[in-house]
Amino acid sequence: MQARTLLTAALAVVLLAGTAGCATGGRSAPGACVPRVEVSPKSAAPGETVTLSSEDIYETAPPANGWTVEVGHVGDGDPVYSVTTVDTFDGLFRFELTLPRDFPTGEAYAGVADWDTSNCADNGSCASPSVTFQVAD
């Protein structure tokens, strides 16, 4: 029993250390890679609006043409819908997306597709900021 407890604790330390390089707490420290984003509601129907938001602060300026914010069906290669915004991650980032009426049901994602991860440390996860939600009729 004691060996199992030690193994569980060691695994927790490894997992936390492996994610410490990027998505850090609510107020981002310099050098953090990717802001955490949330979507609400967690379940929406085709034709309804979802909101992608972040309370994290990043001094990264949007690309010249703005951030590409997209939604798609998990497992499909291409986004179903995308738009651009020049909003910054100033702790108040909030963007509304209306799902197309023909959006597929099931697990979906929303996120920023063109986040620059070139400045990320090699020990962190540097996926673009995204989150999953459910689409149901």
N, CA, C and O atoms as a MOPAC input file, in Angstrom:
PM7 MOZYME 1SCF
protein

 N      0.81800 1    -1.19100 1     0.00000 1
 C      0.00000 1     0.00000 1     0.00000 1
 C      0.86300 1     1.25600 1     0.00000 1
 O      0.57300 1     2.21100 1    -0.72100 1
 N      1.93000 1     1.25800 1     0.81300 1
 C      2.80500 1     2.41100 1     0.88800 1
 C      3.51300 1     2.62700 1    -0.45000 1
 O      3.71000 1     3.77300 1    -0.85500 1
 N      3.89500 1     1.56200 1    -1.13800 1
 C      4.54900 1     1.68000 1    -2.44900 1
 C      3.60200 1     2.31700 1    -3.45800 1
 O      4.02900 1     3.13200 1    -4.27600 1
 N      2.31900 1     1.95500 1    -3.41000 1
 C      1.33000 1     2.52600 1    -4.32700 1
 C      1.17600 1     4.02700 1    -4.08400 1
 O      1.08600 1     4.80700 1    -5.03200 1
 N      1.14500 1     4.42800 1    -2.80800 1
 C      1.03100 1     5.84400 1    -2.46000 1
 C      2.23900 1     6.61500 1    -2.97100 1
 O      2.08500 1     7.69600 1    -3.53900 1
 N      3.43900 1     6.07500 1    -2.77800 1
 C      4.64900 1     6.73600 1    -3.26600 1
 C      4.65000 1     6.82500 1    -4.78900 1
 O      5.04900 1     7.84700 1    -5.34700 1
 N      4.20700 1     5.76600 1    -5.46800 1
 C      4.14400 1     5.77300 1    -6.92700 1
 C      3.15200 1     6.80800 1    -7.42100 1
 O      3.43000 1     7.50900 1    -8.39500 1
 N      2.00300 1     6.92000 1    -6.77300 1
 C      0.99500 1     7.91800 1    -7.14900 1
 C      1.55300 1     9.32100 1    -6.96000 1
 O      1.37800 1    10.17400 1    -7.83000 1
 N      2.22600 1     9.57600 1    -5.83200 1
 C      2.80900 1    10.89400 1    -5.57500 1
 C      3.88900 1    11.22300 1    -6.59500 1
 O      3.95800 1    12.35400 1    -7.07600 1
 N      4.73000 1    10.25800 1    -6.93200 1
 C      5.79000 1    10.48600 1    -7.92300 1
 C      5.19700 1    10.78400 1    -9.28900 1
 O      5.69000 1    11.65900 1   -10.00100 1
 N      4.14800 1    10.06900 1    -9.66100 1
 C      3.49800 1    10.31100 1   -10.94600 1
 C      2.89300 1    11.70400 1   -10.98900 1
 O      2.98100 1    12.37800 1   -12.01600 1
 N      2.28500 1    12.14900 1    -9.90300 1
 C      1.70800 1    13.49100 1    -9.84400 1
 C      2.77800 1    14.55900 1   -10.02600 1
 O      2.55800 1    15.54000 1   -10.73700 1
 N      3.93000 1    14.37900 1    -9.39300 1
 C      5.03100 1    15.33800 1    -9.53400 1
 C      5.51600 1    15.39100 1   -10.97800 1
 O      5.76500 1    16.47600 1   -11.50400 1
 N      5.65200 1    14.24200 1   -11.62100 1
 C      6.10500 1    14.19400 1   -13.01600 1
 C      5.11100 1    14.89300 1   -13.92100 1
 O      5.50800 1    15.67000 1   -14.78900 1
 N      3.80900 1    14.63000 1   -13.73400 1
 C      2.79800 1    15.26300 1   -14.56900 1
 C      2.77900 1    16.77000 1   -14.38400 1
 O      2.68300 1    17.50700 1   -15.36500 1
 N      2.86900 1    17.24500 1   -13.14500 1
 C      2.88300 1    18.68700 1   -12.90100 1
 C      4.13600 1    19.33400 1   -13.47600 1
 O      4.05500 1    20.42400 1   -14.04100 1
 N      5.26800 1    18.70100 1   -13.34800 1
 C      6.51200 1    19.25600 1   -13.88500 1
 C      6.46000 1    19.32000 1   -15.40200 1
 O      7.00300 1    20.25100 1   -15.99800 1
 N      5.82900 1    18.36400 1   -16.02700 1
 C      5.75500 1    18.33600 1   -17.48300 1
 C      4.85900 1    19.39600 1   -18.06200 1
 O      4.99300 1    19.74000 1   -19.23700 1
 N      3.93100 1    19.93500 1   -17.25600 1
 C      3.03300 1    20.96900 1   -17.77000 1
 C      3.39800 1    22.35800 1   -17.26400 1
 O      2.71800 1    23.32800 1   -17.59900 1
 N      4.44200 1    22.47800 1   -16.47600 1
 C      4.77200 1    23.76400 1   -15.86700 1
 C      5.36500 1    24.75900 1   -16.84600 1
 O      5.42600 1    25.94400 1   -16.51800 1
 N      5.79500 1    24.36400 1   -17.99500 1
 C      6.48000 1    25.26600 1   -18.90700 1
 C      5.61100 1    26.21900 1   -19.66300 1
 O      6.12400 1    27.19100 1   -20.21800 1
 N      4.29700 1    25.99300 1   -19.71700 1
 C      3.47100 1    26.84200 1   -20.57000 1
 C      2.30700 1    27.47000 1   -19.84500 1
 O      2.42400 1    28.57500 1   -19.31400 1
 N      1.20600 1    26.79000 1   -19.81600 1
 C     -0.02700 1    27.37800 1   -19.29900 1
 C      0.08400 1    27.53900 1   -17.79100 1
 O     -0.10600 1    26.58500 1   -17.03600 1
 N      0.39200 1    28.74500 1   -17.36800 1
 C      0.57100 1    29.01200 1   -15.94700 1
 C     -0.67200 1    29.67700 1   -15.39300 1
 O     -1.67700 1    29.79000 1   -16.09500 1
 N     -0.62400 1    30.11600 1   -14.15600 1
 C     -1.77200 1    30.66200 1   -13.45500 1
 C     -2.47800 1    31.80200 1   -14.14200 1
 O     -2.06800 1    32.23900 1   -15.21700 1
 N     -3.55300 1    32.29300 1   -13.52000 1
 C     -4.43800 1    33.29100 1   -14.09700 1
 C     -3.73800 1    34.54500 1   -14.57900 1
 O     -4.11600 1    35.08800 1   -15.61700 1
 N     -2.76300 1    35.01100 1   -13.88600 1
 C     -1.99100 1    36.16900 1   -14.33500 1
 C     -0.66200 1    35.64100 1   -14.82800 1
 O      0.15700 1    35.17800 1   -14.03400 1
 N     -0.43900 1    35.70500 1   -16.12100 1
 C      0.70200 1    35.04100 1   -16.73100 1
 C      2.03000 1    35.68400 1   -16.36000 1
 O      2.15900 1    36.90700 1   -16.29900 1
 N      2.99300 1    34.83700 1   -16.12000 1
 C      4.36300 1    35.29100 1   -15.89100 1
 C      5.06100 1    35.43800 1   -17.22700 1
 O      4.72200 1    34.72500 1   -18.17200 1
 N      6.03400 1    36.34800 1   -17.33900 1
 C      6.77400 1    36.47000 1   -18.59400 1
 C      7.37100 1    35.12800 1   -18.99800 1
 O      7.89100 1    34.39600 1   -18.15500 1
 N      7.29600 1    34.80800 1   -20.27800 1
 C      7.85800 1    33.57300 1   -20.78100 1
 C      6.87100 1    32.41700 1   -20.81900 1
 O      7.17700 1    31.37100 1   -21.39200 1
 N      5.68400 1    32.58100 1   -20.21900 1
 C      4.67600 1    31.51800 1   -20.31100 1
 C      4.20000 1    31.44900 1   -21.75100 1
 O      4.16100 1    32.45900 1   -22.45300 1
 N      3.84200 1    30.25700 1   -22.18300 1
 C      3.57600 1    30.04200 1   -23.61000 1
 C      2.15100 1    30.25200 1   -24.06300 1
 O      1.91600 1    30.98400 1   -25.02500 1
 N      1.20200 1    29.63900 1   -23.40600 1
 C     -0.14900 1    29.56800 1   -23.94300 1
 C     -1.17500 1    29.96200 1   -22.88900 1
 O     -1.15100 1    29.43000 1   -21.77900 1
 N     -2.07900 1    30.88800 1   -23.21500 1
 C     -3.12300 1    31.21300 1   -22.24000 1
 C     -4.13800 1    30.08700 1   -22.11900 1
 O     -4.39500 1    29.35500 1   -23.07500 1
 N     -4.70900 1    29.96400 1   -20.93200 1
 C     -5.80500 1    29.01900 1   -20.73600 1
 C     -7.07800 1    29.68100 1   -21.23900 1
 O     -7.29800 1    30.86600 1   -20.99000 1
 N     -7.91800 1    28.93500 1   -21.94100 1
 C     -9.18600 1    29.46300 1   -22.42700 1
 C    -10.32300 1    28.59700 1   -21.90500 1
 O    -10.13700 1    27.42300 1   -21.58700 1
 N    -11.49000 1    29.19400 1   -21.82400 1
 C    -12.70300 1    28.50600 1   -21.40800 1
 C    -13.76900 1    28.75100 1   -22.45800 1
 O    -13.71600 1    29.74300 1   -23.18600 1
 N    -14.74100 1    27.84600 1   -22.53700 1
 C    -15.87400 1    28.03900 1   -23.43400 1
 C    -17.14700 1    27.91000 1   -22.60100 1
 O    -17.24100 1    27.07400 1   -21.70200 1
 N    -18.11900 1    28.75500 1   -22.92200 1
 C    -19.41300 1    28.63600 1   -22.26100 1
 C    -20.50200 1    28.92000 1   -23.29100 1
 O    -20.33200 1    29.79200 1   -24.14400 1
 N    -21.59400 1    28.21000 1   -23.22300 1
 C    -21.85100 1    27.11300 1   -22.31200 1
 C    -21.04300 1    25.87900 1   -22.69700 1
 O    -20.45500 1    25.83500 1   -23.77700 1
 N    -21.01100 1    24.89000 1   -21.83000 1
 C    -20.27100 1    23.64900 1   -22.09200 1
 C    -21.01500 1    22.74300 1   -23.07100 1
 O    -20.44400 1    21.77900 1   -23.58000 1
 N    -22.28600 1    23.04600 1   -23.33700 1
 C    -23.07800 1    22.30300 1   -24.31000 1
 C    -23.94700 1    23.29700 1   -25.07000 1
 O    -24.61900 1    24.13100 1   -24.46300 1
 N    -23.93500 1    23.20900 1   -26.39600 1
 C    -24.70700 1    24.12700 1   -27.23400 1
 C    -25.27800 1    23.35400 1   -28.41700 1
 O    -24.79800 1    22.27200 1   -28.75700 1
 N    -26.28600 1    23.91100 1   -29.02500 1
 C    -26.90100 1    23.31000 1   -30.20400 1
 C    -26.44100 1    24.06200 1   -31.44800 1
 O    -26.06400 1    25.23000 1   -31.35400 1
 N    -26.46400 1    23.41800 1   -32.60700 1
 C    -26.16100 1    24.13700 1   -33.85000 1
 C    -27.04100 1    25.39600 1   -33.94700 1
 O    -28.23800 1    25.34900 1   -33.66100 1
 N    -26.43800 1    26.50400 1   -34.35000 1
 C    -27.15500 1    27.77300 1   -34.44100 1
 C    -27.04100 1    28.61900 1   -33.19100 1
 O    -27.35200 1    29.81000 1   -33.23200 1
 N    -26.60000 1    28.03800 1   -32.06800 1
 C    -26.44500 1    28.80400 1   -30.83400 1
 C    -25.05400 1    29.42900 1   -30.76100 1
 O    -24.16900 1    29.09900 1   -31.55100 1
 N    -24.88000 1    30.32600 1   -29.81100 1
 C    -23.61900 1    31.04700 1   -29.64100 1
 C    -22.84300 1    30.48100 1   -28.46300 1
 O    -23.40800 1    30.21200 1   -27.40400 1
 N    -21.52800 1    30.30100 1   -28.66100 1
 C    -20.62400 1    29.94000 1   -27.57600 1
 C    -19.64100 1    31.08900 1   -27.39100 1
 O    -19.36000 1    31.83500 1   -28.32900 1
 N    -19.12700 1    31.22200 1   -26.19200 1
 C    -18.17500 1    32.28600 1   -25.88000 1
 C    -16.84600 1    31.68700 1   -25.47800 1
 O    -16.77900 1    30.88800 1   -24.54300 1
 N    -15.78900 1    32.06400 1   -26.17200 1
 C    -14.42500 1    31.68600 1   -25.83100 1
 C    -13.84200 1    32.83400 1   -25.02800 1
 O    -13.90300 1    33.98600 1   -25.45600 1
 N    -13.26900 1    32.52700 1   -23.84900 1
 C    -12.74500 1    33.60100 1   -23.00400 1
 C    -11.47700 1    33.15500 1   -22.29300 1
 O    -11.18400 1    31.96400 1   -22.19000 1
 N    -10.72900 1    34.15000 1   -21.80200 1
 C     -9.52300 1    33.88800 1   -21.02700 1
 C     -9.29600 1    35.02400 1   -20.04800 1
 O     -9.43800 1    36.19800 1   -20.39100 1
 N     -8.93800 1    34.65700 1   -18.81300 1
 C     -8.56700 1    35.65300 1   -17.81200 1
 C     -7.05500 1    35.82900 1   -17.74200 1
 O     -6.56500 1    36.65400 1   -16.97100 1
 N     -6.31400 1    35.06800 1   -18.53300 1
 C     -4.85600 1    35.16400 1   -18.52800 1
 C     -4.40800 1    36.43100 1   -19.25200 1
 O     -5.08800 1    36.92800 1   -20.15000 1
 N     -3.25800 1    36.93400 1   -18.84500 1
 C     -2.69500 1    38.14300 1   -19.44200 1
 C     -1.41100 1    37.77500 1   -20.16900 1
 O     -0.49500 1    37.19300 1   -19.58700 1
 N     -1.35800 1    38.12200 1   -21.45100 1
 C     -0.17900 1    37.88100 1   -22.28600 1
 C      0.10500 1    39.12800 1   -23.09000 1
 O     -0.80600 1    39.73000 1   -23.65800 1
 N      1.36200 1    39.51500 1   -23.13900 1
 C      1.74500 1    40.70700 1   -23.88400 1
 C      1.97700 1    40.41700 1   -25.35300 1
 O      2.45500 1    41.28200 1   -26.08600 1
 N      1.64600 1    39.21400 1   -25.79300 1
 C      1.80700 1    38.83700 1   -27.18800 1
 C      0.79100 1    39.58700 1   -28.03100 1
 O     -0.41300 1    39.49300 1   -27.79100 1
 N      1.27200 1    40.33000 1   -29.01900 1
 C      0.37100 1    41.06400 1   -29.91200 1
 C     -0.25800 1    40.10600 1   -30.91600 1
 O      0.35700 1    39.11200 1   -31.30100 1
 N     -1.48900 1    40.40600 1   -31.33900 1
 C     -2.09900 1    39.56600 1   -32.37400 1
 C     -1.28000 1    39.62500 1   -33.65900 1
 O     -0.58100 1    40.61200 1   -33.88900 1
 N     -1.34900 1    38.59600 1   -34.50300 1
 C     -0.69900 1    38.65000 1   -35.81100 1
 C     -1.26800 1    39.82600 1   -36.61600 1
 O     -2.30900 1    40.37500 1   -36.25500 1
 N     -0.60600 1    40.20400 1   -37.68000 1
 C     -1.02400 1    41.35000 1   -38.49300 1
 C     -2.49500 1    41.27600 1   -38.90900 1
 O     -3.18500 1    42.29500 1   -38.92900 1
 N     -2.96900 1    40.09300 1   -39.23700 1
 C     -4.36400 1    39.94300 1   -39.65800 1
 C     -5.29500 1    39.56800 1   -38.51000 1
 O     -6.47700 1    39.31400 1   -38.74000 1
 N     -4.79300 1    39.52900 1   -37.29000 1
 C     -5.59100 1    39.16500 1   -36.12900 1
 C     -5.49300 1    37.69000 1   -35.80800 1
 O     -4.99400 1    36.89800 1   -36.60700 1
 N     -5.98100 1    37.32500 1   -34.61600 1
 C     -6.02800 1    35.92900 1   -34.20600 1
 C     -7.09000 1    35.21000 1   -35.01300 1
 O     -8.14500 1    35.78100 1   -35.28600 1
 N     -6.83600 1    33.97100 1   -35.40100 1
 C     -7.85200 1    33.13900 1   -36.02300 1
 C     -8.50700 1    32.32200 1   -34.92100 1
 O     -7.88400 1    31.43500 1   -34.33800 1
 N     -9.76000 1    32.62700 1   -34.64300 1
 C    -10.53100 1    31.90500 1   -33.64100 1
 C    -11.41000 1    30.92900 1   -34.40700 1
 O    -12.14300 1    31.31700 1   -35.31600 1
 N    -11.32800 1    29.65200 1   -34.03000 1
 C    -12.04800 1    28.64900 1   -34.80500 1
 C    -12.78600 1    27.66600 1   -33.92000 1
 O    -12.44800 1    27.47000 1   -32.75300 1
 N    -13.80900 1    27.05000 1   -34.50900 1
 C    -14.52800 1    25.95300 1   -33.87500 1
 C    -14.56500 1    24.80900 1   -34.87000 1
 O    -14.62500 1    25.01900 1   -36.08100 1
 N    -14.52800 1    23.61000 1   -34.34700 1
 C    -14.56300 1    22.44100 1   -35.21500 1
 C    -15.04000 1    21.22000 1   -34.46500 1
 O    -15.20700 1    21.24500 1   -33.24600 1
 N    -15.25500 1    20.16400 1   -35.20000 1
 C    -15.68200 1    18.88100 1   -34.63400 1
 C    -14.42600 1    18.08200 1   -34.30600 1
 O    -13.56800 1    17.90800 1   -35.17100 1
 N    -14.30000 1    17.59300 1   -33.07600 1
 C    -13.13500 1    16.82000 1   -32.67500 1
 C    -13.03900 1    15.56900 1   -33.55200 1
 O    -14.01700 1    14.84200 1   -33.72600 1
 N    -11.85700 1    15.33600 1   -34.09500 1
 C    -11.63000 1    14.17800 1   -34.94500 1
 C    -11.61200 1    14.51400 1   -36.42300 1
 O    -11.08600 1    13.74800 1   -37.23000 1
 N    -12.18800 1    15.66300 1   -36.78500 1
 C    -12.12800 1    16.11300 1   -38.17900 1
 C    -10.87900 1    16.96400 1   -38.35500 1
 O    -10.41600 1    17.58700 1   -37.40000 1
 N    -10.33300 1    16.99700 1   -39.55200 1
 C     -9.08900 1    17.71300 1   -39.78800 1
 C     -9.20800 1    19.22200 1   -39.87600 1
 O     -8.29200 1    19.93400 1   -39.46500 1
 N    -10.30200 1    19.72000 1   -40.39600 1
 C    -10.42600 1    21.15900 1   -40.64200 1
 C    -11.47600 1    21.78600 1   -39.73400 1
 O    -12.44300 1    21.12800 1   -39.35100 1
 N    -11.28500 1    23.07200 1   -39.38700 1
 C    -12.31300 1    23.74900 1   -38.59400 1
 C    -13.59600 1    23.88600 1   -39.41400 1
 O    -13.55700 1    23.97000 1   -40.64100 1
 N    -14.72200 1    23.90800 1   -38.72100 1
 C    -16.00800 1    24.08800 1   -39.38300 1
 C    -16.24700 1    25.56600 1   -39.64700 1
 O    -16.86800 1    25.93900 1   -40.64200 1
 N    -15.74600 1    26.40600 1   -38.74300 1
 C    -16.01700 1    27.83600 1   -38.82800 1
 C    -14.85100 1    28.58400 1   -38.19700 1
 O    -14.34900 1    28.16800 1   -37.15300 1
 N    -14.41300 1    29.66800 1   -38.80300 1
 C    -13.35300 1    30.48100 1   -38.20700 1
 C    -13.57600 1    31.95200 1   -38.52100 1
 O    -14.14700 1    32.30700 1   -39.55200 1
 N    -13.12100 1    32.78800 1   -37.62000 1
 C    -13.20300 1    34.24000 1   -37.75100 1
 C    -11.91200 1    34.82000 1   -37.18200 1
 O    -11.13400 1    34.10600 1   -36.55000 1
 N    -11.68800 1    36.09300 1   -37.40300 1
 C    -10.49100 1    36.73100 1   -36.84200 1
 C    -10.88300 1    37.84300 1   -35.88200 1
 O    -11.95900 1    38.43400 1   -35.98400 1
 N     -9.97700 1    38.11000 1   -34.94400 1
 C    -10.15600 1    39.19500 1   -33.98700 1
 C     -8.79100 1    39.77800 1   -33.64300 1
 O     -7.78700 1    39.06600 1   -33.64800 1
 N     -8.75700 1    41.05300 1   -33.34900 1
 C     -7.51700 1    41.68900 1   -32.89900 1
 C     -7.54500 1    41.93500 1   -31.39300 1
 O     -6.68900 1    42.64100 1   -30.85800 1
 N     -8.53400 1    41.34900 1   -30.71000 1
 C     -8.58800 1    41.44900 1   -29.24600 1
 C     -7.30600 1    40.86700 1   -28.65700 1
 O     -6.73100 1    39.92400 1   -29.20200 1
 N     -6.87000 1    41.43600 1   -27.54700 1
 C     -5.64400 1    40.96700 1   -26.90300 1
 C     -5.98000 1    40.12400 1   -25.68000 1
 O     -7.09400 1    40.17800 1   -25.15800 1
 N     -5.00800 1    39.35100 1   -25.23700 1
 C     -5.15000 1    38.56300 1   -24.01600 1
 C     -4.74400 1    39.44800 1   -22.84600 1
 O     -3.65200 1    39.31600 1   -22.29200 1
 N     -5.65300 1    40.35900 1   -22.48100 1
 C     -5.39500 1    41.34400 1   -21.44100 1
 C     -6.09700 1    41.00800 1   -20.13000 1
 O     -6.23300 1    41.86200 1   -19.25500 1
 N     -6.53900 1    39.76300 1   -19.99900 1
 C     -7.28100 1    39.34200 1   -18.82200 1
 C     -8.78000 1    39.43600 1   -19.03600 1
 O     -9.56300 1    38.93700 1   -18.22800 1
 N     -9.18300 1    40.08500 1   -20.14200 1
 C    -10.60200 1    40.25800 1   -20.44600 1
 C    -10.95700 1    39.69000 1   -21.82000 1
 O    -11.99900 1    40.03200 1   -22.37800 1
 N    -10.09800 1    38.82300 1   -22.37200 1
 C    -10.35900 1    38.26900 1   -23.70500 1
 C    -11.70200 1    37.53300 1   -23.69100 1
 O    -11.95800 1    36.68800 1   -22.83300 1
 N    -12.54300 1    37.87600 1   -24.65800 1
 C    -13.88600 1    37.28200 1   -24.74700 1
 C    -14.34200 1    37.40600 1   -26.19300 1
 O    -14.35400 1    38.49600 1   -26.76500 1
 N    -14.71700 1    36.27200 1   -26.77200 1
 C    -15.12500 1    36.28100 1   -28.17700 1
 C    -16.29900 1    35.33500 1   -28.35800 1
 O    -16.24700 1    34.17900 1   -27.93700 1
 N    -17.36400 1    35.83300 1   -28.99000 1
 C    -18.55600 1    35.02500 1   -29.22500 1
 C    -18.54000 1    34.45100 1   -30.63300 1
 O    -18.20300 1    35.13900 1   -31.59700 1
 N    -18.90800 1    33.18200 1   -30.73500 1
 C    -18.99000 1    32.50100 1   -32.02800 1
 C    -20.36200 1    31.84400 1   -32.14200 1
 O    -20.78400 1    31.11700 1   -31.24300 1
 N    -21.05100 1    32.09900 1   -33.24100 1
 C    -22.32000 1    31.43100 1   -33.48800 1
 C    -22.04800 1    30.19100 1   -34.32400 1
 O    -21.49600 1    30.26800 1   -35.42100 1
 N    -22.44800 1    29.04200 1   -33.77800 1
 C    -22.23100 1    27.78700 1   -34.49100 1
 C    -23.13300 1    27.74200 1   -35.72300 1
 O    -24.31700 1    28.06900 1   -35.62900 1
 N    -22.59400 1    27.34300 1   -36.87600 1
 C    -23.44100 1    27.20100 1   -38.06200 1
 C    -24.57700 1    26.21000 1   -37.77500 1
 O    -24.42000 1    25.30000 1   -36.96100 1
 N    -25.71000 1    26.39200 1   -38.44300 1
 C    -26.87600 1    25.51900 1   -38.22600 1
 C    -26.59800 1    24.06500 1   -38.61200 1
 O    -27.26200 1    23.15200 1   -38.12100 1
 N    -25.60800 1    23.85200 1   -39.50000 1
 C    -25.27300 1    22.48500 1   -39.91200 1
 C    -24.03800 1    21.93900 1   -39.17300 1
 O    -23.41800 1    20.97200 1   -39.61500 1
 N    -23.69200 1    22.57600 1   -38.03800 1
 C    -22.54400 1    22.12200 1   -37.25600 1
 C    -22.81000 1    20.69400 1   -36.77700 1
 O    -23.90100 1    20.41300 1   -36.28000 1
 N    -21.82900 1    19.77800 1   -36.91700 1
 C    -22.05100 1    18.39000 1   -36.48800 1
 C    -22.18600 1    18.27100 1   -34.97100 1
 O    -21.55800 1    19.02000 1   -34.22300 1
 N    -23.00200 1    17.33600 1   -34.53000 1
 C    -23.16300 1    17.09700 1   -33.10100 1
 C    -22.00800 1    16.24000 1   -32.58800 1
 O    -21.32300 1    15.57400 1   -33.36500 1
 N    -21.80500 1    16.26400 1   -31.28900 1
 C    -20.73600 1    15.50700 1   -30.65900 1
 C    -19.72400 1    16.43700 1   -30.01800 1
 O    -20.01100 1    17.60600 1   -29.76000 1
 N    -18.52600 1    15.90300 1   -29.76100 1
 C    -17.47600 1    16.69600 1   -29.12300 1
 C    -16.90600 1    17.69600 1   -30.12400 1
 O    -16.60400 1    17.34700 1   -31.26500 1
 N    -16.76700 1    18.93000 1   -29.68400 1
 C    -16.26200 1    20.01100 1   -30.53600 1
 C    -15.15300 1    20.75000 1   -29.79000 1
 O    -14.94500 1    20.54400 1   -28.59500 1
 N    -14.44600 1    21.61200 1   -30.51700 1
 C    -13.40600 1    22.43100 1   -29.89300 1
 C    -13.55700 1    23.87800 1   -30.33500 1
 O    -14.11700 1    24.16300 1   -31.39400 1
 N    -13.05000 1    24.78600 1   -29.51200 1
 C    -12.94500 1    26.20700 1   -29.84700 1
 C    -11.56700 1    26.65300 1   -29.40600 1
 O    -11.08800 1    26.23300 1   -28.35300 1
 N    -10.92300 1    27.49700 1   -30.19600 1
 C     -9.59900 1    27.95900 1   -29.79800 1
 C     -8.98400 1    28.94300 1   -30.75900 1
 O     -9.57500 1    29.30800 1   -31.77500 1
 N     -7.77800 1    29.36700 1   -30.41500 1
 C     -6.99900 1    30.28300 1   -31.23700 1
 C     -6.01700 1    29.43500 1   -32.03500 1
 O     -5.15700 1    28.76400 1   -31.46300 1
 N     -6.14800 1    29.46800 1   -33.35600 1
 C     -5.38800 1    28.55300 1   -34.21000 1
 C     -3.96600 1    29.01200 1   -34.49200 1
 O     -3.09900 1    28.17800 1   -34.75200 1
 N     -3.70700 1    30.28400 1   -34.44900 1
 C     -2.40900 1    30.78100 1   -34.89700 1
 C     -1.56300 1    31.38000 1   -33.77400 1
 O     -0.87400 1    32.38000 1   -33.97600 1
 N     -1.61900 1    30.77100 1   -32.60300 1
 C     -0.78700 1    31.21500 1   -31.48700 1
 C      0.65800 1    30.87100 1   -31.79400 1
 O      0.95300 1    29.73700 1   -32.17100 1
 N      1.55700 1    31.81800 1   -31.64100 1
 C      2.98000 1    31.60800 1   -31.92700 1
 C      3.63800 1    30.87100 1   -30.76900 1
 O      3.75200 1    31.41100 1   -29.66800 1
 N      4.06900 1    29.64100 1   -31.01400 1
 C      4.71800 1    28.84900 1   -29.97200 1
 C      6.24200 1    28.81200 1   -30.14200 1
 O      6.91200 1    28.01400 1   -29.48700 1
 N      6.79000 1    29.65500 1   -31.00400 1
 C      8.23200 1    29.61000 1   -31.25700 1
 C      9.06600 1    30.02100 1   -30.04600 1
 O     10.24600 1    29.68000 1   -29.96200 1
 N      8.45500 1    30.75800 1   -29.10100 1
 C      9.20900 1    31.17700 1   -27.91600 1
 C      9.01900 1    30.24700 1   -26.73400 1
 O      9.45300 1    30.56700 1   -25.62700 1
 N      8.38100 1    29.10400 1   -26.93800 1
 C      8.12200 1    28.16700 1   -25.84100 1
 C      9.38800 1    27.39600 1   -25.47000 1
 O     10.20100 1    27.04500 1   -26.32600 1
 N      9.52600 1    27.15000 1   -24.18800 1
 C     10.63800 1    26.32000 1   -23.72100 1
 C     10.41500 1    24.88800 1   -24.19700 1
 O      9.27700 1    24.46800 1   -24.40800 1
 N     11.48700 1    24.15400 1   -24.36200 1
 C     11.39800 1    22.77600 1   -24.84000 1
 C     10.71000 1    21.83400 1   -23.84700 1
 O     10.29200 1    20.74000 1   -24.22600 1
 N     10.58800 1    22.24300 1   -22.59500 1
 C     10.02000 1    21.33400 1   -21.59300 1
 C      8.53200 1    21.55700 1   -21.36000 1
 O      7.96500 1    20.93300 1   -20.46300 1
 N      7.87800 1    22.41700 1   -22.13000 1
 C      6.46500 1    22.70400 1   -21.91500 1
 C      5.59600 1    22.25200 1   -23.06100 1
 O      6.07600 1    22.01500 1   -24.17000 1
 N      4.32300 1    22.13500 1   -22.78600 1
 C      3.35600 1    21.81000 1   -23.82500 1
 C      2.97600 1    23.09700 1   -24.52700 1
 O      2.56700 1    24.05900 1   -23.87600 1
 N      3.10100 1    23.13100 1   -25.82400 1
 C      2.86300 1    24.37500 1   -26.54700 1
 C      1.78000 1    24.23300 1   -27.60400 1
 O      1.93700 1    24.72000 1   -28.72300 1
 N      0.70900 1    23.58500 1   -27.26800 1
 C     -0.42900 1    23.52900 1   -28.16600 1
 C     -1.08800 1    24.90700 1   -28.17800 1
 O     -0.91800 1    25.68600 1   -27.24000 1
 N     -1.82800 1    25.20400 1   -29.22000 1
 C     -2.56500 1    26.46600 1   -29.26200 1
 C     -3.63700 1    26.45600 1   -28.17800 1
 O     -4.10000 1    25.39300 1   -27.76500 1
 N     -4.03300 1    27.65200 1   -27.71600 1
 C     -5.06800 1    27.70400 1   -26.68600 1
 C     -6.39200 1    27.16900 1   -27.23600 1
 O     -6.93500 1    27.72800 1   -28.18900 1
 N     -6.90700 1    26.11200 1   -26.65600 1
 C     -8.18900 1    25.57000 1   -27.10600 1
 C     -8.86300 1    24.80900 1   -25.98200 1
 O     -8.24300 1    24.48200 1   -24.97100 1
 N    -10.13600 1    24.53500 1   -26.17300 1
 C    -10.94500 1    23.85600 1   -25.16500 1
 C    -12.05200 1    23.08500 1   -25.88600 1
 O    -12.47400 1    23.46500 1   -26.97800 1
 N    -12.51200 1    22.00700 1   -25.26800 1
 C    -13.57300 1    21.21800 1   -25.89400 1
 C    -14.93100 1    21.51900 1   -25.23600 1
 O    -15.00400 1    21.98500 1   -24.09900 1
 N    -15.99200 1    21.23600 1   -25.98500 1
 C    -17.35500 1    21.37100 1   -25.49100 1
 C    -18.23500 1    20.41600 1   -26.30600 1
 O    -17.76900 1    19.79800 1   -27.26200 1
 N    -19.49500 1    20.30400 1   -25.92400 1
 C    -20.41500 1    19.38000 1   -26.59500 1
 C    -21.41200 1    20.14600 1   -27.46100 1
 O    -21.88700 1    21.21900 1   -27.09000 1
 N    -21.71500 1    19.57200 1   -28.61900 1
 C    -22.77200 1    20.10500 1   -29.48300 1
 C    -23.84200 1    19.03000 1   -29.57300 1
 O    -23.57900 1    17.90200 1   -29.98900 1
 N    -25.06300 1    19.40100 1   -29.17300 1
 C    -26.18600 1    18.45000 1   -29.17300 1
 C    -27.43600 1    19.17400 1   -29.65900 1
 O    -27.59900 1    20.37600 1   -29.45100 1
 N    -28.29700 1    18.43100 1   -30.29700 1
 C    -29.57900 1    19.01500 1   -30.76400 1
 C    -30.48700 1    19.31300 1   -29.59900 1
 O    -31.60000 1    19.80300 1   -29.79300 1

